[in-house]
Amino acid sequence: MRDLETFGVFSPVMGTQKNIPSLLLSEAITPDNDKVVLIDGEIHRRPMREYYLTSQGSAVQTPDENPVMEIVSYIKESTDTEYLLVFTKKHIYLWNSAGGTLDSKYTATNDVAVWDYCFFNDQIVVTSDTNEPIIWDAAGNFTPINTYGAIVSVAAASTTVDADSNTDQKVLNVAATGDFAVGDVVVVDDGGDKEEVCKIASIDAGVSITMVDNLQYTHTGADTDEVAIATCITKAKFVTEYYRYLIIGYPYLDQDARWYPQGIYISKLGDETDFESASAIGYFGIGESGEIKGFGFYNNLLYIFKDKSRVQFYPVSGSEYFNYSEINDKFGLLATHSVVNDDKGNMYYLATDYTIKKEGFGTISQLIQTDILDEIEPDQLDKIRSAFVDDYKELMWALPVDSAENNYIICYKEGIWVLIKDVNITAFSDYYV
């Protein structure tokens, strides 16, 4: 346990006394202290800020009237421009500071329970549990990776083009249709000069397949271009970047019609669109048991958290590129967005035993265990959020304590916990105004 400074209470009337009682600072500040902050060893009232996103002096409501789930500051390095993105269960909005509005950049097909994101190639890549992985480079709207999902494999050809099928039309004439189903993603002329990816909207048995979008090339009967079914990641729970590889975790594959809770897919170096070629690393099954719960970083290692363990993932020389070791300490990650690093690179997280741990050190939450952490609402774990606040050099977690909302913020600095009560914080972010 680290050394703690003592302090005394001195009376200006009685003069300096040598026998004044003193107490430890950790005993002076308890979780009952509300809305205070520790600065240079002194207790100060915490400044409570006004709304940042306002229009004509009033706080801006999300256009779909859903609560904010994530607030992301995306800085495009090539232009040194900052963008503020606001996520709800249905939309991703861009904050328009000039107009005081939230402008829609993406509409989810289905309501999202968990968003995840990372920055890659000066873009932001976003995954969710209900919609395809998407990407945005600050222009236009978010678009899916590879149009219909990230392609991870292409099967042997199912048929060939047997009659001319012209560009700017949706019908592709083929010799056979028996292997296809509506909704399949197919690759026409895989690896050829006229390669294109299409999605089947309808089938004329034995004659043709009609695509969702127009063909980009003319495929002639004489060329007999092959048509093959692709397997795509059509949704995924987690995403991160590691050594210039894009890593998608806990993917759902359309052709298998199931989730891979222990799986990750790794892209080609520096290419967020390629998970399938010989240059892409492809699939890794991670660990022996349990589901992936999220990613974190510590000591230059990628941590792949699971619900029963945590996995250290790291680069190796040779053709394998990466390897991993699983740490089985009988606990895993309880809340995906509880993982946070401080300014020294230390990593903290809320573990499945309902304690907050500092990786490489152990549990640090003993003082707030019974009254706070043990009272977290287990049905609301997806709402938990964390952040490191550089202004105060402190860690924060927003928690649903015996509540359906994040009504408590716990703050940790220099071994001391303080509390902000009776709030409703759904997201943290840095934004330079």
C-alpha positions in Angstrom: 0.0 0.0 0.0 1.4 3.4 -0.9 2.4 6.0 1.7 -0.3 8.4 2.8 0.4 12.0 4.0 -1.0 13.1 7.4 -2.4 16.6 8.1 -3.4 18.4 11.2 -6.1 21.0 12.1 -4.4 24.1 13.5 -6.1 26.8 15.6 -5.2 30.5 14.9 -6.3 31.3 18.5 -4.4 28.6 20.4 -1.2 29.0 18.2 0.9 26.2 16.9 0.4 23.1 18.9 2.5 19.9 18.7 -0.2 17.6 20.0 -2.9 18.3 17.4 -4.6 15.1 16.2 -4.0 14.1 12.6 -5.7 11.7 10.3 -4.9 10.0 7.0 -6.1 11.8 3.9 -7.8 8.6 2.7 -9.9 8.8 5.8 -10.8 12.4 5.2 -12.2 11.7 1.8 -14.8 8.9 1.7 -17.3 7.8 -0.9 -19.9 9.9 1.0 -18.1 13.1 -0.3 -20.2 14.4 -3.2 -19.1 16.5 -6.1 -15.6 17.2 -4.8 -12.2 16.7 -6.5 -8.7 16.2 -5.2 -6.2 18.7 -6.6 -2.6 18.9 -5.4 -3.5 17.0 -2.2 -6.4 19.4 -1.4 -10.1 18.9 -1.5 -12.0 21.3 -3.8 -15.6 21.6 -4.9 -15.9 20.1 -8.4 -16.9 22.6 -11.1 -20.2 21.4 -12.6 -20.3 22.5 -16.2 -23.2 23.8 -18.4 -24.3 22.0 -21.5 -21.9 22.1 -24.3 -24.2 21.2 -27.2 -26.7 24.0 -27.2 -28.9 25.9 -29.7 -30.1 29.3 -28.7 -29.1 28.7 -25.2 -31.0 25.4 -24.7 -29.6 21.9 -24.6 -29.9 20.1 -28.0 -32.2 17.0 -28.0 -31.3 14.1 -30.3 -33.6 14.2 -33.3 -34.8 10.7 -32.7 -35.4 11.5 -29.0 -33.4 8.5 -27.9 -30.8 8.7 -25.2 -27.1 9.2 -26.1 -25.1 6.0 -26.0 -21.7 7.2 -27.2 -20.1 10.6 -27.8 -17.0 10.3 -30.0 -14.4 13.0 -30.9 -12.9 12.0 -34.2 -9.9 14.1 -35.3 -9.1 13.7 -39.0 -5.3 14.0 -39.0 -4.9 14.8 -42.7 -7.0 18.0 -42.3 -6.5 18.6 -38.6 -10.2 18.8 -38.2 -12.3 17.6 -35.2 -15.7 16.1 -35.6 -18.1 15.2 -32.7 -20.3 12.2 -33.3 -23.3 11.3 -31.2 -24.7 7.8 -31.1 -28.1 6.7 -30.1 -29.7 3.2 -30.5 -31.0 4.2 -34.0 -28.6 6.9 -35.4 -25.2 8.3 -35.6 -25.3 12.1 -35.7 -22.6 14.7 -36.5 -22.7 17.8 -34.4 -23.0 20.9 -36.5 -21.6 23.6 -34.3 -22.4 26.4 -36.8 -26.0 25.5 -37.1 -26.5 24.1 -33.6 -27.9 20.9 -35.0 -27.3 17.1 -35.0 -27.1 15.9 -38.6 -27.8 12.3 -39.3 -24.9 10.3 -40.8 -26.2 6.8 -40.3 -29.5 5.1 -39.6 -29.4 1.6 -38.1 -31.7 -1.0 -39.6 -32.3 -2.4 -36.2 -31.9 -0.9 -32.7 -28.4 -1.2 -31.4 -27.6 -2.4 -27.9 -23.8 -2.1 -28.1 -21.7 0.2 -30.3 -17.9 -0.1 -30.6 -15.4 1.9 -32.7 -11.8 2.5 -33.5 -9.7 4.9 -35.7 -8.0 3.3 -38.7 -6.3 4.9 -41.7 -7.5 8.3 -40.6 -11.1 7.1 -40.6 -13.5 5.9 -37.9 -14.7 2.2 -38.1 -17.9 1.3 -36.2 -19.4 -2.0 -35.3 -22.7 -2.9 -33.6 -24.5 -6.0 -32.5 -27.3 -5.5 -35.1 -25.8 -3.9 -38.2 -22.9 -4.4 -40.6 -19.5 -2.9 -39.8 -19.4 0.7 -41.2 -16.8 3.3 -41.9 -16.6 7.1 -42.3 -13.8 9.4 -43.5 -15.6 12.7 -42.7 -17.2 13.0 -46.1 -20.8 12.0 -46.8 -22.4 9.4 -44.7 -21.2 6.2 -43.0 -21.0 3.3 -45.5 -20.6 -0.5 -44.9 -17.2 -2.1 -45.3 -17.3 -3.8 -48.8 -20.8 -2.6 -49.4 -22.6 -5.7 -48.1 -20.3 -6.6 -45.2 -16.7 -7.5 -44.7 -15.9 -10.5 -47.0 -13.9 -13.2 -45.1 -14.0 -16.0 -47.7 -15.2 -16.8 -51.2 -16.4 -20.4 -52.0 -15.6 -22.3 -55.2 -17.7 -21.1 -58.1 -21.3 -22.2 -58.0 -22.1 -21.4 -61.7 -21.0 -19.3 -64.6 -22.6 -16.5 -66.7 -24.2 -18.1 -69.7 -25.7 -15.1 -71.5 -24.8 -11.5 -71.9 -25.7 -9.5 -68.8 -25.2 -5.8 -69.3 -23.9 -3.1 -67.1 -26.5 -0.8 -65.4 -29.0 -3.6 -65.1 -29.7 -5.9 -62.2 -30.2 -9.3 -63.9 -27.3 -11.7 -64.2 -27.9 -14.7 -66.5 -26.4 -17.8 -65.1 -26.2 -21.5 -66.0 -27.6 -22.7 -62.7 -29.2 -21.2 -59.6 -29.6 -24.1 -57.2 -26.8 -23.1 -54.8 -28.1 -19.5 -54.3 -30.6 -18.0 -51.9 -32.1 -14.5 -51.7 -29.8 -12.4 -49.6 -26.6 -14.2 -50.6 -23.6 -12.0 -51.4 -21.8 -13.2 -54.5 -18.6 -12.4 -56.3 -18.7 -12.3 -60.1 -15.3 -12.9 -61.9 -13.4 -13.2 -58.6 -9.8 -12.0 -59.2 -10.6 -11.0 -62.8 -10.7 -7.7 -64.6 -14.5 -7.5 -64.1 -14.7 -8.6 -60.5 -17.7 -7.2 -58.6 -19.6 -7.9 -55.4 -23.4 -8.2 -55.6 -26.3 -9.2 -53.3 -29.1 -11.3 -54.6 -32.6 -9.8 -54.4 -34.5 -12.5 -56.3 -34.0 -15.7 -58.3 -35.5 -16.9 -61.5 -34.9 -20.6 -61.0 -32.5 -22.1 -63.6 -32.3 -18.8 -65.5 -30.9 -15.8 -63.7 -30.3 -14.0 -60.4 -31.4 -10.4 -59.9 -29.3 -8.2 -57.8 -30.1 -5.5 -55.2 -28.0 -3.0 -57.2 -27.1 -2.6 -60.9 -24.1 -4.5 -62.4 -21.0 -2.5 -62.7 -19.6 -4.5 -65.7 -21.0 -6.3 -68.7 -20.5 -10.0 -68.3 -20.9 -11.9 -71.6 -21.9 -15.5 -72.2 -18.7 -16.0 -74.2 -16.5 -15.1 -71.3 -18.4 -17.5 -68.9 -17.4 -15.4 -65.8 -17.7 -17.5 -62.7 -20.1 -16.6 -59.9 -19.2 -17.6 -56.3 -20.9 -17.2 -52.9 -19.1 -15.0 -50.4 -19.2 -15.3 -46.6 -19.5 -11.9 -44.9 -19.4 -10.3 -41.5 -22.8 -8.7 -41.4 -22.5 -7.6 -37.8 -19.9 -7.7 -35.0 -19.8 -6.6 -31.4 -16.2 -5.3 -31.2 -13.5 -3.6 -33.3 -10.0 -2.3 -32.7 -6.7 -1.4 -34.4 -3.4 -3.1 -33.5 -0.1 -2.6 -35.3 -2.0 -1.2 -38.4 -4.3 -4.3 -38.6 -8.0 -3.9 -38.2 -9.4 -6.5 -35.8 -13.1 -7.4 -35.7 -14.2 -9.4 -32.7 -17.3 -11.5 -31.9 -18.4 -11.5 -35.6 -21.7 -12.8 -37.1 -21.2 -14.7 -40.5 -24.1 -14.6 -42.9 -23.5 -18.0 -44.6 -23.1 -19.8 -41.3 -26.0 -17.8 -39.8 -24.4 -17.7 -36.4 -22.2 -15.7 -34.1 -18.5 -16.6 -33.3 -18.2 -15.5 -29.7 -14.6 -16.5 -29.3 -13.5 -15.4 -32.8 -11.7 -12.4 -34.3 -10.9 -11.6 -37.9 -7.7 -9.7 -38.8 -7.4 -7.6 -42.0 -4.5 -7.2 -44.4 -1.9 -4.8 -43.1 -3.2 -1.2 -43.5 -6.4 -2.3 -45.4 -9.7 -2.2 -43.7 -11.5 -3.7 -46.7 -9.4 -6.9 -47.0 -10.1 -9.8 -44.7 -10.1 -12.5 -47.4 -7.0 -12.4 -49.6 -3.8 -14.2 -49.1 -2.4 -11.0 -47.6 -5.1 -10.9 -44.8 -4.4 -12.8 -41.6 -8.0 -14.0 -41.3 -9.6 -15.9 -38.4 -8.3 -16.5 -34.9 -10.2 -18.6 -32.3 -9.3 -17.0 -29.0 -8.9 -19.0 -25.8 -10.5 -22.1 -24.5 -13.9 -20.9 -23.3 -16.1 -17.9 -22.7 -17.2 -15.1 -24.9 -15.3 -12.0 -26.0 -16.4 -9.0 -24.0 -14.1 -6.3 -25.4 -10.6 -5.0 -26.0 -8.0 -3.1 -24.0 -4.3 -2.2 -24.2 -1.5 -2.6 -21.6 2.3 -2.8 -22.0 2.0 -2.7 -25.8 -0.2 -5.9 -25.7 -3.7 -6.1 -27.0 -5.9 -7.5 -24.2 -8.9 -9.5 -25.5 -11.3 -9.7 -22.5 -13.6 -12.6 -22.1 -16.3 -13.3 -19.6 -14.2 -15.9 -17.8 -10.6 -14.8 -18.5 -8.4 -12.3 -20.3 -6.1 -12.9 -23.2 -2.8 -11.2 -24.0 -2.5 -10.9 -27.8 0.9 -9.9 -29.4 2.9 -9.9 -32.6 5.4 -12.7 -33.4 8.0 -13.2 -36.1 7.3 -15.5 -39.0 4.2 -16.5 -40.9 1.9 -16.6 -37.9 2.0 -12.9 -37.3 0.3 -13.0 -33.9 0.0 -15.3 -30.9 -1.7 -15.2 -27.6 -1.7 -16.4 -24.0 -4.8 -16.8 -21.9 -4.8 -15.7 -18.2 -7.3 -17.8 -16.2 -7.8 -16.0 -12.9 -11.4 -17.1 -12.5 -12.7 -13.7 -13.5 -13.2 -11.8 -16.8 -14.7 -8.5 -17.9 -18.1 -7.5 -16.5 -18.8 -4.4 -18.6 -17.4 -3.8 -22.1 -17.0 0.0 -21.7 -15.5 -0.1 -18.2 -11.9 -0.6 -19.6 -9.9 2.6 -19.4 -6.2 3.7 -19.4 -4.7 6.5 -17.3 -2.0 8.9 -18.6 0.7 6.5 -17.6 -0.7 3.6 -19.6 -2.1 1.7 -16.6 -5.3 -0.3 -17.5 -8.3 -0.5 -15.2 -11.6 -2.4 -15.6 -14.7 -3.7 -13.9 -14.3 -7.4 -13.4 -16.9 -10.2 -13.2 -16.5 -10.4 -9.5 -17.8 -6.8 -9.4 -14.5 -5.3 -8.4 -12.4 -2.7 -10.2 -9.0 -4.0 -11.0 -5.7 -2.4 -12.1 -3.9 -4.8 -14.4 -0.7 -6.0 -12.9 -1.7 -4.8 -9.4 -5.1 -6.3 -8.5 -8.3 -5.0 -6.9 -8.4 -1.3 -6.0 -12.0 -0.9 -5.1 -12.2 -2.3 -1.5 -13.4 1.0 0.0 -16.4 1.3 -2.3 -17.3 -2.4 -2.7 -20.2 -2.9 -0.4 -22.1 0.4 -0.8 -21.5 0.9 -4.5 -20.1 -1.8 -6.6 -22.1 -4.6 -5.1 -25.3 -2.6 -5.8 -24.7 -2.3 -9.5 -27.8 -3.3 -11.5 -26.9 -6.5 -13.3 -29.4 -5.9 -16.1 -27.9 -2.5 -17.0 -24.2 -3.5 -17.5 -24.1 -2.3 -21.1 -24.7 1.3 -19.9 -21.5 1.4 -17.8 -19.0 3.9 -19.2 -15.5 5.0 -18.2 -13.0 7.8 -18.9 -9.7 9.3 -17.9 -10.1 13.0 -17.2 -6.8 14.7 -18.1 -7.8 18.0 -16.4 -7.9 16.4 -13.0 -5.7 13.3 -13.7 -8.5 11.1 -12.4 -10.4 8.0 -13.6 -14.2 8.0 -13.8 -16.8 5.3 -14.1 -20.5 6.0 -14.6 -22.6 3.2 -13.0 -26.2 2.2 -12.5 -26.3 1.6 -8.8 -29.6 0.1 -7.8 -31.0 1.9 -10.7 -31.8 1.5 -14.4 -29.7 4.6 -15.2 -26.1 5.6 -14.5 -26.9 7.6 -11.4 -23.5 7.4 -9.8 -20.0 8.5 -11.0 -17.1 7.2 -9.0 -13.8 9.0 -9.4 -10.3 7.5 -8.5 -7.1 9.4 -8.1 -4.0 8.6 -6.1 -5.6 5.8 -4.2 -8.6 7.9 -3.2 -12.3 7.5 -4.3 -14.8 10.3 -4.5 -18.4 10.3 -5.7 -20.8 12.3 -7.8 -24.3 11.3 -6.9 -27.8 11.7 -8.5 -26.7 12.2 -12.1 -27.6 10.5 -15.3 -24.4 10.1 -17.4 -24.7 8.0 -20.5 -21.4 8.8 -22.2 -18.0 10.5 -21.8 -15.9 12.3 -24.4 -13.2 14.9 -25.0 -14.3 17.8 -27.2 -12.3 20.9 -27.8 -14.6 23.9 -28.0 
